[in-house]
């Protein structure tokens, strides 16, 4: 599902006025999600990080969380309590400064993909076919637990002052962790 985020934001009085945007980024985070019948309902925040020029020519930065809540129609209805996983990504964003230097208009288009993981009963078949003797079919239902886990692990990073210098803003691009099997563990 694609949806639009259109918000008016105001710089707090502790921040200087804004003259011009230097850089901004949006980081999505889904904080809650549920499947209700044939709809996926989710909410979360977009963390806006803004670096801007003040009217005096100095650099300043501001971080703000912008909440959102949405729903998406699913291809079918679910009876039990399935697990919902939502992947979310901005596909376009604009940040416009109003004339007062303190009000900003954020417009962002967002793409969300919903994945439902539900428990399903399957039949286990044993000795279903044999050329040597007659076969008695034995069936029993088995519930299999989900093996997938998804979580966010925050990690504090310290940068020595000689490397950071007089930087106005710092960002880190973190790659996906790599996993390997050793002695039956991942």
SETI-336685 format. One line per field, with one value per residue (C-alpha): residue in one letter; x negated, y negated, z negated; residue number from 0. Coordinates in nm, 4 decimals. Each point is the difference from the previous one (the first is absolute). Layout:
<rs>
residuo	(a	...)
px	(X	...)
py	(Y	...)
pz	(Z	...)
num	(NUM	...)
</rs>
This chain:
<rs>
residuo	(x	x	x	x	x	x	x	x	x	x	x	x	x	x	x	x	x	x	x	x	x	x	x	x	x	x	x	x	x	x	x	x	x	x	x	x	x	x	x	x	x	x	x	x	x	x	x	x	x	x	x	x	x	x	x	x	x	x	x	x	x	x	x	x	x	x	x	x	x	x	x	x	x	x	x	x	x	x	x	x	x	x	x	x	x	x	x	x	x	x	x	x	x	x	x	x	x	x	x	x	x	x	x	x	x	x	x	x	x	x	x	x	x	x	x	x	x	x	x	x	x	x	x	x	x	x	x	x	x	x	x	x	x	x	x	x	x	x	x	x	x	x	x	x	x	x	x	x	x	x	x	x	x	x	x	x	x	x	x	x	x	x	x	x	x	x	x	x	x	x	x	x	x	x	x	x	x	x	x	x	x	x	x	x	x	x)
px	(0.0000	-0.1179	0.1098	-0.0873	-0.1267	0.0752	-0.0902	-0.0661	-0.2853	-0.1212	-0.3574	-0.0158	-0.0905	-0.3319	-0.1109	-0.1024	0.2155	-0.0535	-0.1154	-0.0811	0.0039	-0.3441	0.0965	0.2842	0.0703	0.2982	-0.0342	0.3180	0.0898	0.3152	0.0785	0.3231	0.1885	0.3037	0.2100	0.3734	0.1962	-0.1050	-0.1889	-0.3525	-0.0054	-0.3351	-0.1454	-0.3422	-0.2269	-0.2170	-0.3116	-0.0810	-0.3627	-0.0553	-0.3178	0.0626	-0.1534	0.1066	0.0576	-0.3434	-0.1652	-0.0619	0.0844	0.2616	0.1741	0.3353	0.1450	0.3752	0.2249	0.3010	0.2696	0.2138	0.2693	0.1316	0.1882	-0.0346	0.2504	-0.1264	0.0669	0.2069	0.1414	-0.1801	0.1889	-0.2617	-0.2613	-0.2695	-0.3297	-0.0360	-0.3299	-0.0049	-0.2819	0.0151	-0.1996	0.0208	0.0253	-0.0143	-0.0203	0.0173	-0.0714	0.1195	-0.0826	0.2786	-0.0607	-0.0151	-0.3233	0.1444	0.2703	-0.0811	0.2267	-0.1049	0.1484	-0.1038	0.1251	-0.0410	0.0130	0.1036	-0.0130	0.1901	-0.0846	0.2237	-0.1435	0.2722	0.0092	0.1276	0.0693	-0.1593	0.0340	-0.3114	0.0106	-0.2120	-0.0322	0.2471	-0.1194	-0.1729	-0.0506	-0.0628	0.2982	0.3404	-0.0117	0.1987	0.0129	-0.0723	0.0657	-0.0436	0.0091	-0.3151	-0.0312	-0.3353	-0.1390	-0.1200	-0.3785	-0.0321	-0.0806	-0.0235	-0.1312	-0.1923	-0.3161	-0.1151	-0.3757	-0.1774	-0.2945	-0.2793	-0.2083	-0.3311	-0.0041	-0.3049	0.2045	0.3201	-0.1730	0.2458	0.2594	0.3513	0.1626	-0.1038	0.1753	-0.0830	0.1153	0.0198	0.0020	0.2092	-0.1642	-0.1482	0.0937	-0.1815	0.0562	-0.2453	0.0582	0.3763	0.0418	0.0406)
py	(0.0000	-0.3505	-0.2924	-0.3669	-0.1787	-0.3750	-0.1767	-0.3553	-0.0038	-0.2850	-0.0488	-0.0263	-0.3368	0.1484	0.0379	-0.2987	-0.1009	0.1752	-0.1748	0.2908	0.3800	0.1590	0.3647	0.2101	0.3698	0.2105	0.3293	0.2101	0.2120	0.2095	0.0223	0.1999	0.2166	0.2308	0.1986	-0.0568	0.2279	-0.1021	-0.3177	-0.0630	-0.2940	-0.1530	-0.3133	-0.1409	-0.3003	-0.1597	-0.1511	-0.3220	-0.1142	-0.3529	-0.2037	-0.3617	-0.3451	-0.2746	-0.3593	-0.0887	0.2706	0.2542	0.3688	0.1535	0.3351	0.1293	0.3460	0.0605	0.3061	-0.0169	0.2575	0.1837	0.2676	0.1897	0.3079	0.2252	0.2408	0.3588	0.2548	0.2135	0.0031	0.1590	0.1635	0.0490	-0.2452	0.0029	-0.1851	-0.3109	-0.1193	-0.3377	-0.1220	-0.3736	-0.2263	-0.3650	-0.0339	-0.3799	-0.2934	-0.3799	-0.2406	-0.3550	-0.2966	-0.2486	-0.3766	-0.0216	0.2100	0.2315	0.1947	0.2858	0.2043	0.3623	0.1932	0.3607	0.2947	0.3323	0.3596	0.2654	0.3755	0.2212	0.3647	0.2221	0.3053	0.2295	0.3495	0.2603	0.3654	0.2462	0.3761	0.2135	0.3158	0.3028	0.3245	-0.1110	0.2337	0.3362	0.2681	0.2771	-0.0075	-0.1600	-0.3541	-0.1285	-0.3766	-0.1663	-0.3728	-0.2484	-0.3815	-0.1866	-0.3735	-0.1442	-0.3041	-0.3001	-0.0075	-0.3607	-0.2844	-0.3675	-0.2599	-0.3245	-0.0169	-0.3516	-0.0474	-0.3044	-0.1166	-0.2182	-0.2095	-0.1438	-0.3810	-0.0113	0.1796	-0.1968	-0.3394	-0.2857	0.2026	-0.1459	0.3351	0.3653	0.2998	0.3700	0.2444	0.3447	0.3115	0.3100	0.2361	0.3164	0.3370	0.3317	0.3458	0.1531	0.3225	-0.0051	-0.3670	-0.3155)
pz	(0.0000	0.0711	-0.2141	-0.0456	-0.3066	0.0011	-0.3252	-0.1161	-0.2522	-0.2196	-0.1172	-0.3802	-0.1518	-0.1210	0.3652	0.2132	0.2982	0.3302	0.3147	0.2333	-0.0124	0.0366	-0.0491	-0.1383	-0.0365	-0.1025	-0.1878	-0.0326	-0.2981	-0.0410	-0.3720	0.0048	0.2468	0.0000	0.2405	-0.0444	0.2308	0.3516	-0.0975	-0.1248	-0.2431	-0.0946	-0.1532	-0.0642	0.0367	0.2602	-0.1531	0.1828	-0.0224	0.1307	0.0487	0.0980	0.0336	-0.2382	0.1248	-0.1465	0.2153	-0.2790	0.0116	-0.2271	-0.0208	-0.1211	-0.0567	-0.0118	-0.0049	0.2318	-0.0904	0.2543	-0.0015	0.3013	0.1085	0.3037	0.1522	0.0031	0.2750	-0.2400	-0.3531	-0.2950	-0.2880	-0.2696	-0.1316	0.2691	-0.0276	0.2175	0.1391	0.1759	0.2225	0.0608	0.2312	0.1099	0.3790	0.0167	-0.2407	0.0042	-0.2835	0.0522	-0.2259	-0.0657	-0.0108	-0.3808	-0.0131	-0.2674	0.1848	0.2364	0.2248	0.0439	0.2927	0.0379	0.2029	-0.1759	0.1192	-0.2524	0.0514	-0.2443	-0.0615	-0.2115	-0.1771	-0.1307	-0.1492	0.2422	-0.0748	0.2415	0.0320	-0.0497	0.2121	-0.0860	0.2041	0.2630	0.2768	0.0070	0.2692	-0.2543	-0.2332	-0.0539	-0.1386	-0.2942	0.0105	-0.3355	-0.0348	-0.2809	-0.0128	-0.1020	-0.0759	0.1032	-0.1795	0.1985	0.0362	0.1145	-0.2356	0.0836	-0.2363	-0.0135	-0.2076	-0.0927	-0.0119	-0.1432	0.2099	-0.1393	0.2372	-0.1267	-0.0018	0.2288	0.2684	-0.0528	-0.0111	0.0353	0.1887	-0.0108	0.0706	0.0173	0.1556	0.0217	0.2656	-0.1548	0.2159	-0.0733	-0.2505	0.1448	-0.1559	0.0228	-0.1489	-0.2461	-0.1956	0.0499	-0.1003	0.2055)
num	(0	1	2	3	4	5	6	7	8	9	10	11	12	13	14	15	16	17	18	19	20	21	22	23	24	25	26	27	28	29	30	31	32	33	34	35	36	37	38	39	40	41	42	43	44	45	46	47	48	49	50	51	52	53	54	55	56	57	58	59	60	61	62	63	64	65	66	67	68	69	70	71	72	73	74	75	76	77	78	79	80	81	82	83	84	85	86	87	88	89	90	91	92	93	94	95	96	97	98	99	100	101	102	103	104	105	106	107	108	109	110	111	112	113	114	115	116	117	118	119	120	121	122	123	124	125	126	127	128	129	130	131	132	133	134	135	136	137	138	139	140	141	142	143	144	145	146	147	148	149	150	151	152	153	154	155	156	157	158	159	160	161	162	163	164	165	166	167	168	169	170	171	172	173	174	175	176	177	178	179	180	181	182	183	184	185)
</rs>
